[in-house]
Amino acid sequence: MKFQHKRIKRFELSGELYSDKYLPRMKDEYARLLEDKMRESGYVVRLDIEPDWTVQYNGKHYEFILSIYGAYVGKRAAECIEALDKNEAIYTQKSKSEESLEQQEYELKEK
């Protein structure tokens, strides 16, 4: 599958945090959440475009905006592709336990 010239879309998440000690951890959590939402829509993250994370303190709490960029690969392909780096797909690697379960399911169907 070719990934050149795929349309790039920005996905955004914004919100408020009441303590600055949670900022680094929450950035990672929100990025994972946003990536899951992208994948459900058939998009995967573009690694060659850095996410935007802005934080502003307004006197009471911190307001943040997180933007992550992705390219459409289709819902089925998004299950197998972890991300795109320029135009190269980075495929997900199955764990040994997942491979073992799939093999067991296959063997049961054969019987």
Secondary structure as UniProt FT lines:
FT   TURN            4..5
FT   STRAND          8..17
FT   HELIX           20..22
FT   HELIX           23..40
FT   TURN            41..42
FT   STRAND          43..46
FT   TURN            47..48
FT   STRAND          52..57
FT   STRAND          62..72
FT   HELIX           75..78
FT   TURN            79..80
FT   STRAND          81..85
FT   TURN            86..87
FT   STRAND          88..91
FT   HELIX           96..110
//
